Amino acid sequence: MTDLPPIAQLDPNIAALLAQLWRAASTGGQPWSLARLAKQAGLGMSTLLRGLNLLAELGLAHMERRDNGRGRAWLSEEGLACCRQWFGAPGQD
């Protein structure tokens, strides 16, 4: 993806979610729980899930949800490449 819009042009909720997914990838690469992502991004669970569904449809993220409502999410390879362009290399925050 070379023609990315500036991060500031994205919906603020999506930008916040991407920033936290990037943070998770940059601090060990382990998927974060949906609850942690919601808290860190400052989003309600329904907003978080809508955002993650959109990012998954676009191929930028993956999400797993269990029957008990718990789950986790992480960036796809394409999502990592996009976030690298938007946020810089890991550890440069």
N, C-alpha and C positions, 0 to 999 in steps of 0.2 A: 504494500500500500504506500504509494508515494504522494498522493493528493489528499492528505488528511486535512480536515479543517483544524484551525487552532483549537486547543482544548477549551479556551474561553467561549467558543461558539457552540459548544455542546450544551445540552440540557444540564443544569447544575446538579441534578440528582445523579445523572449518568456520569458526569465528571467526578463527583464525589465517590461514587462506587468504583469507577476505574482507578482512581487514586488509591483507594484502599486495597483493591485487588493487586495493584502494582506494589504497594507497600508490603503485602503478604509475600509476593513473589521475590521481593528484594530482601526479605528477612528470613531466608531459609527455604522459600519456595513451597512450603506446605499449604494446602488449602485451608482457608479459614472457615469457621462455622458461620452459618447464616446469621446467628445472633450476634456474633462478634462483628461481622461486616456491617450489620444494621447499626449497631452502637457506634462503631468507629466512623461510619459515613454520616451519622446523624439522620438516618432514614427510618421510617416505620417499616414494619415487616412487609406490608402489602406493596409499598413503593419499592422496597428492595427486590422483592420477587418479580415485579413487573420489569424492573431494570435488568435483572439477571436473565429473565426470559428473552428480552430484546437483545442483550449482548450474546446470548447463546444462539439466537436466530441469525445474528450477524457473523457468527463464528469467532467471536472475540473472547468468549468465556465458556466454561463448563460448570454445571451445577448438578449435584446429587441431592435428592430429597428422600427421606425415609418416611414410612407410614406414620411415625410418631410426630412428624412435623419438623424434625431436626434435619439438618443437611449441611452441606459445605459447598464452596465454590472456589474456582481458580481460573486464571487466564489461560487461554489457548496459546499455541505458538504464534498465531496471527495477532492475538491480543497483546502478547508480550512485545511483539515488534512495534505495534502501534504505540503502546505505552512508553517504549524506549524513545520513540520520536517525541511524544508529548512531554514526558517527565524527565528524560535524560537517563543515563546509565544508573543501575542500582547503586545505592550508597551516596548519591549526589543530592540528597534532599536537604 
